[in-house]
């Protein structure tokens, strides 16, 4: 009887924990939805939705040897920032450049948690040697490169600066 009770309690705890952790998977499109980039993100929210961690998938359609790590926190982007995307999102450091190109350049992505067809759903900034050296932005989609049947082209972050 004790083993059965322990099993029921364990399953209940695991079920409740999973209910609080939300996971999102989105493809990155350009600003008007005509280009689907070859990488896509999958991230899970933790600590009541304040923290996010996941992967930037570089292996499925980009031909990368490994996926990139993403980690960050909930943030709000004001309209005065002039970045095209406003409101709540998740700002995450992304090891895309290290994982794909093997260089010491940082990619930082701010992503919403809903697919978008008209409003910008993500933007990214590349940093190297203390400077913002490039950026990109666009729509979030439920189309996943390598799985959706849509052709994809290049990384959302573009090429490394080095």
BELRA-V164722 format. One record per residue. N is the residue number from 1. RES is the residue in one small letter. SS is DSSP state (helix for helix, strand for strand, loop for the rest). Layout:
BEGIN
N:RES:SS
N:RES:SS
END
This chain:
BEGIN
1:x:loop
2:x:helix
3:x:helix
4:x:helix
5:x:helix
6:x:helix
7:x:helix
8:x:helix
9:x:helix
10:x:helix
11:x:helix
12:x:helix
13:x:helix
14:x:helix
15:x:helix
16:x:helix
17:x:helix
18:x:helix
19:x:helix
20:x:helix
21:x:loop
22:x:loop
23:x:strand
24:x:strand
25:x:strand
26:x:strand
27:x:strand
28:x:strand
29:x:strand
30:x:loop
31:x:loop
32:x:loop
33:x:loop
34:x:loop
35:x:loop
36:x:strand
37:x:strand
38:x:strand
39:x:strand
40:x:strand
41:x:strand
42:x:strand
43:x:strand
44:x:strand
45:x:strand
46:x:strand
47:x:helix
48:x:helix
49:x:helix
50:x:loop
51:x:strand
52:x:strand
53:x:strand
54:x:strand
55:x:strand
56:x:strand
57:x:strand
58:x:loop
59:x:loop
60:x:loop
61:x:loop
62:x:loop
63:x:loop
64:x:loop
65:x:loop
66:x:loop
67:x:loop
68:x:strand
69:x:strand
70:x:strand
71:x:strand
72:x:strand
73:x:strand
74:x:strand
75:x:strand
76:x:strand
77:x:strand
78:x:loop
79:x:helix
80:x:helix
81:x:helix
82:x:loop
83:x:loop
84:x:loop
85:x:loop
86:x:loop
87:x:strand
88:x:strand
89:x:strand
90:x:strand
91:x:strand
92:x:strand
93:x:strand
94:x:strand
95:x:loop
96:x:helix
97:x:helix
98:x:helix
99:x:helix
100:x:helix
101:x:helix
102:x:loop
103:x:loop
104:x:loop
105:x:loop
106:x:strand
107:x:strand
108:x:strand
109:x:strand
110:x:strand
111:x:strand
112:x:loop
113:x:loop
114:x:loop
115:x:loop
116:x:loop
117:x:loop
118:x:loop
119:x:loop
120:x:loop
121:x:loop
122:x:strand
123:x:strand
124:x:strand
125:x:strand
126:x:strand
127:x:strand
128:x:strand
129:x:loop
130:x:loop
131:x:strand
132:x:strand
133:x:strand
134:x:strand
135:x:strand
136:x:strand
137:x:strand
138:x:strand
139:x:loop
140:x:strand
141:x:strand
142:x:loop
143:x:loop
144:x:loop
145:x:loop
146:x:loop
147:x:loop
148:x:loop
149:x:loop
150:x:loop
151:x:loop
152:x:loop
153:x:loop
154:x:loop
155:x:loop
156:x:loop
157:x:loop
158:x:loop
159:x:loop
160:x:loop
161:x:loop
162:x:loop
END
